[in-house]
Amino acid sequence: MKTLWIIGGPTASGKTSLGIDLALGLETDVLSADARQFYRGMDIGTAKPIEEELSNVKHHFINSLNLNEDYDVADYERDALVQLDAIFKTSDHAVMVGGSGLYIQAVLYGLSPMPPVPEAIREKWRKIEVNEGLESLQKALEDRDPNIIRHIDMQNPRRILRALEVMESSGRSLKAWQDEFVPKKRSFTWNMVALDWPREVLYARIDERVDCMIQEGLEDEVSKLRNKNAQKLGDTIGYQEWLPFFSGNRSKEEVIRLIKRNSRRYAKRQLTWFRNQTDCQWVTPETSSQWLSKVLESHRMGPND
């Protein structure tokens, strides 16, 4: 049976290096499940693998799209399954690395049926988000679909926007659509592990990573990209915080503070998603090497040894 190995966990937890070590040992490829690493030019702020890492192991879905290309989770599900079929023709294993839970979920189970959303409705709620902020979106959802607020992250504007769009487009709650979901059967089995750090250590790692991004030239990277596709930059931590800076409405110190804060909040949401995956095995930094050794030893022995 073909096996997909998923290395997950929060931002700054060490997923990239563990995934590369696993792929090297299994002699296979890595699929990125980080929705912003797909885009060329968004390098420093998305903590893409460095050139040396990319040259050691073949990676898919990194630098695969131009910034102005539209690409959603349904596109990823389709393309990732095609890529997995190709990998499984020559290997019994493939590795997926990333923290974008919805993208991982789509590959493992498929997507819930959802109604089409007219562009006018999308644009309406995007304008409200831009002009009035997160609190207005939260209040609108509480008024229109009070039951859904127990089932989604009310600090995540993307999830709130989606719930509002679905409710307005179909007259039904996003939860009602999700409850009709029947998981798809896949031609492969899968194993998922997530890296677990003490919360204070993880947050310190996030702060340190942000400081390194600043030193590596994140400000210049955002400056070069900001006129190409403001929507994607405005949706991405590490980029969205700079936009008021370039218009003279925010200090650099405040930009850095907000990137660190928003990254910590994102890590908390990622941890929640992986903890809700009952088949996810948690490994600490200390035990991850033991887990890796055990997997690779089993691979070397083969199923009949």
C-alpha positions in Angstrom: 0.0 0.0 0.0 1.3 3.5 -0.9 1.8 5.8 2.1 1.6 9.6 2.4 3.6 10.8 5.4 2.4 14.2 6.6 4.7 16.4 8.7 2.6 19.1 10.3 2.5 21.5 13.2 2.6 25.2 13.9 4.8 27.8 12.2 8.5 27.8 13.3 8.2 24.3 14.7 10.8 22.6 12.5 8.6 20.9 9.9 10.8 21.7 6.9 13.9 20.0 8.2 12.1 16.9 9.6 10.2 16.5 6.3 13.4 16.7 4.3 15.2 14.2 6.5 12.2 11.8 6.1 12.1 12.3 2.3 15.8 11.7 2.0 15.6 8.5 4.0 12.6 7.2 2.0 14.1 8.4 -1.3 11.0 10.3 -2.3 9.7 13.8 -2.9 8.1 16.5 -0.7 4.8 18.2 -1.4 4.4 21.6 0.3 1.1 22.1 2.1 1.8 25.8 2.8 -0.6 27.8 0.8 1.6 30.9 0.5 4.8 29.0 -0.4 3.2 28.3 -3.8 3.9 31.9 -4.9 7.1 33.1 -6.5 8.5 36.1 -4.8 7.0 35.5 -1.4 10.1 33.9 0.0 11.4 35.4 3.2 8.0 36.0 4.8 6.8 32.5 4.1 10.0 30.8 5.4 10.4 28.8 2.3 13.1 26.1 2.3 16.5 27.5 1.3 18.1 26.7 -2.1 20.3 24.0 -0.5 17.3 22.3 1.0 15.4 22.5 -2.3 18.3 20.9 -4.1 18.6 18.0 -1.7 15.1 16.9 -2.1 12.6 17.5 -5.0 9.8 19.8 -3.7 6.4 20.3 -5.4 4.1 23.3 -4.9 6.9 25.7 -4.0 7.4 28.6 -6.4 4.8 27.0 -8.7 2.6 30.1 -9.2 2.9 33.7 -10.1 1.5 36.1 -7.5 -1.3 37.2 -9.8 -2.6 33.6 -10.3 -5.8 32.5 -8.5 -5.4 29.1 -6.9 -7.7 27.7 -4.2 -7.9 24.5 -2.1 -9.9 22.7 -4.8 -7.1 23.3 -7.3 -4.6 22.0 -4.8 -6.6 18.9 -4.1 -6.8 18.1 -7.8 -3.1 18.9 -8.5 -1.7 17.2 -5.3 -3.6 13.9 -6.1 -2.1 14.0 -9.7 1.3 14.5 -8.3 0.9 11.8 -5.7 -0.1 9.4 -8.4 3.1 10.2 -10.3 5.3 9.8 -7.3 3.6 6.5 -6.3 4.5 5.0 -9.7 8.1 4.8 -8.6 8.0 5.0 -4.8 5.9 3.5 -2.1 6.1 6.7 -0.1 5.6 10.5 -0.5 6.0 13.3 2.1 3.8 16.3 2.6 5.0 19.2 4.8 3.0 22.2 5.9 0.6 23.8 8.3 -2.3 24.8 6.0 -4.9 22.4 7.6 -7.6 22.9 5.0 -5.2 21.9 2.2 -4.1 18.8 4.0 -7.7 17.9 4.8 -8.6 18.3 1.1 -6.0 15.8 0.0 -6.9 13.3 2.7 -10.7 13.5 2.7 -11.8 15.7 -0.2 -13.9 18.9 0.2 -17.3 19.5 1.6 -20.0 20.4 -1.1 -20.4 24.1 -1.2 -22.7 26.5 -3.2 -21.3 28.8 -5.8 -20.7 32.3 -4.4 -21.3 35.2 -6.8 -18.4 37.6 -7.1 -20.6 40.5 -6.0 -21.2 38.9 -2.6 -17.5 38.1 -2.2 -16.6 41.7 -3.0 -19.3 43.1 -0.6 -17.8 41.3 2.4 -14.2 42.0 1.3 -15.0 45.7 1.3 -16.6 45.5 4.8 -13.4 43.7 6.0 -11.2 46.4 4.6 -13.3 49.4 5.6 -14.7 48.2 9.0 -12.4 45.5 10.2 -12.7 42.1 11.9 -15.1 43.2 14.5 -17.7 44.1 11.9 -17.4 40.7 10.3 -17.7 39.0 13.6 -20.9 41.0 14.5 -22.4 40.3 11.0 -21.9 36.5 11.4 -23.2 36.5 14.9 -26.4 38.2 13.7 -26.9 36.0 10.6 -25.6 32.6 11.7 -25.2 32.5 15.5 -24.8 28.7 15.6 -21.7 28.7 13.4 -19.6 30.7 15.8 -19.1 27.6 18.0 -17.6 25.7 15.1 -15.1 28.2 13.5 -12.2 30.3 14.5 -13.8 33.7 15.1 -10.3 35.3 15.0 -9.7 34.1 11.5 -11.2 36.6 8.9 -10.9 34.1 6.1 -13.2 31.6 7.9 -15.7 34.3 8.9 -15.8 35.6 5.3 -16.4 32.1 4.0 -19.3 31.6 6.4 -20.9 34.9 5.6 -20.6 34.3 1.8 -22.1 30.8 2.1 -25.0 32.0 4.2 -25.8 34.9 1.9 -25.4 32.9 -1.3 -27.5 29.8 -0.2 -29.5 30.8 2.8 -28.0 27.9 4.6 -25.3 27.8 7.3 -21.8 26.7 6.4 -22.2 24.1 9.2 -25.2 22.6 7.4 -23.2 22.2 4.2 -20.3 20.7 6.1 -22.5 18.2 7.9 -23.5 16.7 4.5 -19.8 15.9 3.8 -18.9 12.3 3.0 -15.1 11.7 3.1 -13.7 10.4 -0.2 -11.8 7.2 -0.4 -8.1 7.5 -1.5 -5.9 5.0 -3.1 -3.2 5.5 -0.4 -2.9 5.3 3.3 -1.4 8.1 5.4 0.4 8.8 8.6 0.4 12.3 10.2 2.8 13.6 12.8 3.0 17.1 14.3 5.8 18.8 16.1 4.9 19.9 19.6 6.8 22.5 21.6 6.2 24.0 25.0 4.1 27.1 24.2 6.6 29.6 25.6 9.5 28.0 23.6 7.4 28.0 20.4 6.6 31.7 20.8 10.2 32.5 21.4 11.1 30.6 18.2 8.5 32.6 16.3 9.8 35.9 17.6 13.4 34.9 16.7 12.3 33.9 13.2 10.6 37.2 12.6 13.8 39.0 13.7 15.7 36.9 11.2 13.3 37.7 8.5 13.8 41.4 9.1 17.5 41.0 8.9 17.2 39.0 5.7 15.3 41.8 4.0 11.6 41.2 4.5 10.9 44.9 4.2 12.4 45.1 0.7 10.7 41.9 -0.4 7.3 43.3 0.5 8.1 46.7 -1.1 8.9 44.9 -4.4 5.7 42.8 -4.3 3.1 45.2 -2.9 2.0 46.6 -6.3 1.7 43.1 -7.9 -1.2 41.6 -6.0 -2.3 43.5 -2.9 -5.1 40.9 -2.2 -2.6 38.1 -1.5 -0.3 40.3 0.4 -3.2 41.6 2.5 -4.2 38.1 3.4 -0.7 36.9 4.4 0.9 37.3 7.8 4.3 38.9 7.4 3.1 40.9 4.5 -0.2 42.4 5.4 1.3 44.2 8.4 3.7 46.2 6.2 1.0 47.8 3.9 0.1 50.7 6.4 3.9 51.2 6.9 4.4 52.0 3.2 1.5 54.5 3.2 3.0 56.2 6.3 0.4 55.1 8.8 2.5 52.6 10.9 6.0 52.5 12.3 8.5 49.8 11.6 8.5 48.8 15.2 4.8 48.4 15.2 5.0 46.3 12.0 7.4 43.9 13.7 5.3 43.7 16.8 2.2 42.9 14.8 4.0 40.2 12.7 5.1 38.5 15.9 1.7 38.7 17.5 -0.2 37.6 14.4 2.3 34.7 13.9 1.7 33.5 17.4 -2.1 33.7 16.9 -1.7 31.7 13.7 0.4 29.1 15.4 -2.4 28.7 18.0 -4.9 28.1 15.3 -2.7 25.6 13.6 -2.2 23.7 16.9 -6.0 23.6 17.3 -6.5 22.1 13.9 -3.8 19.4 14.3 -5.1 18.5 17.8 -8.6 18.0 16.3 -7.0 15.3 14.0 -7.5 12.3 16.1 -5.1 10.2 14.0 -2.3 12.7 14.4 0.8 11.6 16.4 2.5 14.3 18.3 6.3 14.3 18.7 8.5 16.6 20.7 11.8 18.0 19.4 13.5 15.4 21.5 11.5 12.4 20.3 11.2 13.4 16.6 14.6 11.9 15.8 13.5 8.7 17.5 10.3 8.7 15.4 12.3 9.3 12.3 14.8 6.5 13.0 11.9 4.1 13.7 10.2 4.9 10.4 13.4 4.6 8.3 14.4 1.4 10.0 11.0 -0.1 9.2 11.4 1.1 5.6 14.9 -0.6 5.3 13.6 -3.9 6.8 10.7 -4.0 4.4 7.2 -5.4 5.1 8.2 -9.0 5.1 11.2 -8.9 7.4 
